[in-house]
Amino acid sequence: MPDTPLDPSPDLSIPTRAVLADDVFDALKDALVTRRIEPGARMNIDALARQLHVSNTPVRQALGRLEALGLVVKVPYRGFLASQLLDSRTIAELYDFRLILEPTLAARAALRHSPEGADRLESVCDIDALADLAGRPDAGRLLGARDIEFHRGVATEAGNSAIVDQLTAALDRMMRYTLYDRQTAADLAWNEHRAVLHAIRRRDAEGAADAMRQHLHNGLDRMRDAIR
């Protein structure tokens, strides 16, 4: 199996400064969830370190963290491999996890959010920003990142950092399926985000929970359509 087929584009590079393990982690995670590192690809530590212009140590640390998130696997005598795409059962299980968690988070966000927090959510799901992104060659990656940012933002306004971390791990695993290569899917998702946000702004806990629940059910349907 060939070594990691990283996209050689400049956006994978890390700025020339004192490099932290977090920088390497973020660069590799982004490449994994956007499929610039293909599922099943070998994650050669030496090759990655050369491409990112760092020593082996932060790469090894980052791969350990990515393994904990389920984005890479460590295979005896072969090293780290990018995880395979999720099967339909695992996708359904992750959505079930989110359906248990996120409607409650949306309800709590409606009751606990700050005006500044609501404004941040507004900026994430701004319709004009969506239109600006639509024509870009990397639109799928950027829209997927905004989707995660919105759901993280709702969880943050609910006021539980431990849950934010758990939810982020699930969202990162799913992002490889939610790159919004179809504009219709992005439009639908953004309209659903705004329905959640409007209920949060009204401090309508029940309405926020219902809107989030419907959004997740619709998202599961769209994802099933995408992987058929």
N, C-alpha and C positions, 0 to 999 in steps of 0.2 A: 504494500500500500504506500503511495507517495506521501512525502511529508506535507505538512499543513499548507493547503493552497490559499495563502492569504492574498487578498486583494492588495496590490502594490501601491494603491493610490495614497496620496499624502495624508489623508485624514486618519490613517492608522498610526501615523508617527506621533511620538510623544514630544512635547516641547523640550528644547535643550535647556534644562535646568536641573536642579536636584530632584531626581526622580524618586517618587515614593511607590511603594507596592500598590497603593490605590490607583495610581495612574495606569500601571500595567494591567491591573484587574479590570478597570473600566474599558481600556482599549480592547482587551480580549473578549470581555463580555459583550461589548457592542458588536464585534466581528462575529461572534457565535450566534447571537439572537437575530442578527440580520442575515445570517447564512453566508456571509463572506468567507467564513470558515465552514466548509461543507460538513453535514452530519457524517460521522464515521472517519473523518480525517485525523491523521496522526498529529498530535500536538508535540512536536519535537522541541524540547526546551532550548537547545543550542540554537536552532534555526529561529525560534521566536525571539530569543535574546538579541540575536544579530539584527533582525529586522526592526526591532523596537529600540535598538541602540542602548541596551541595558545589560547588566550582568545576569547570570542565571538565577540568582537568589530571588529577586522580585517576581520573576516568571514562575518559579517553582511555588512560591507563596500564593500567587494569583491562581494557579491551577488547583491548588488545594482548596481555595475558597470556591472556585467554580465547580469543583467536584461536589462540595456540600450543597450547592444549589441545584445539582442534577444536570448541569450544562456540559460537563465532561465526565468521563469515567476512566478509572485507572485499571489497566489490564496487566496482569503479571507478565513479565518479560517483553512487554510491548510499550509500556509507558501510558501516557494519557491519550485518549481519543475523544474527539467531539461526540457528544451523545447523539444517538439516532433520533429522528423525529418521533414525536409521541404517537402512540396508536390511538384509535378512536375511543377505546375504553379509558385510557389515562386522561384524555382530553375531557371526557364526560366527568371523570372523578374530580378534575381540577375545577370544572365549572360548578360541580356540586359543592365543593369547598367554598367557592366564591359566593354561591347562592346562600349558603349558611351564614357567611360572614358579612358580605358587603351591604345587603339591605339594612342590617342593624347599624353598620357604620354610617350609612347615609342618614338614617334616622337620628343618630347621635350628632352627626355633623350639623343637621338642621337645628338642633337645640343648643349646640355648643360653639358654633363657628364664630369667628371674629369678622368684622366687616372687611378687614384686610385679607383674610383667608378667602372670603367669598370673591373678592376682586381678583385674587390670584387664580381661582378656578375659572372665573370669567375670561381671563386672558388666555388660558389654556384652550378653551373651547370656543374661541372667537371665530365666527363664520368667515370673516374677511381673511383671517390668517390661514384658514383652511383653503380658501380659494388661491391664496398666494403660493401655497405649497404644492398645489395640485399639478402644476406643470413642470416641476423640478424632476430631474432624473433620479434623485434620491428621495422622492416624495414618500414612498412606502416606508422607508426607515424612519423618516421624520414624523410621519403620522402615527406610526406604531409607538414611537417614543412619547408623543403627546398623549396618546391613549393611556399609557402607563402613568404619565404625569398627572392626568386627571384623576385616575382611580387612587393613586397615592395621595393626591391632594385631599380627596374626600376623607380617606382614612386618617390623614394627619389632622384634619379639622375635628374628627371624632375624638382625638385626644389620647391615643394609645400607641406609643412608639413601637412596642413589641409586635403589635398586630400589623403595623405598617411594614416592618421587616418581613414578616411571614407572607403578607400579601404580595410584596415586591418580588419575592422568590418565585411565587406562582405565576405572576405576570411575566417575568423574564422567561420562564420556561415556555409560556404560551406565545410569546411575541413572534416566534419564527413562523407562526400561522396567521398572524394578524398584521401583515405588512401593507394591507390596504392597496393591493394592486388594481382594485376596481374602485373607481370614484364613487359609484353608487353606494357601496358598502361604507365608505368613509362618510358620505353625506348622512346616511341613516344613523351611524354611530354618533356623529356629532349632534344631530338633532336630539337623540336620546340623552346624550350628556347634558344638553341644555335643559331638558325636562327635569333631570335630577337637580341641576343647579337652581332652577327657578323654585323648586320645592324647598331646597335648602335656604334660599334667600327669604322665602316666606315663613321660615321656621315651621314648616309643615312636615313633621317627622314621619307621619304615616304616608303622606304623598311622596316624600323622598325615598322611603323604603320601597314603595310600590313602583316608582319610576326606575329605580336601580334594578329591582327584580325583573321587570319587563325588559330592560336593556340587556341583562345577562342572558335571559332566555332567547332574545333575538340574536345576541352574539353567538350563542351556541349553534343556533340554526345556520347563521352565516358561515361559521367555521366548518360545520358539517358539509355545507355546499361546496366550500373551497377545496376540501381535501378529497372529494369524491373523484 
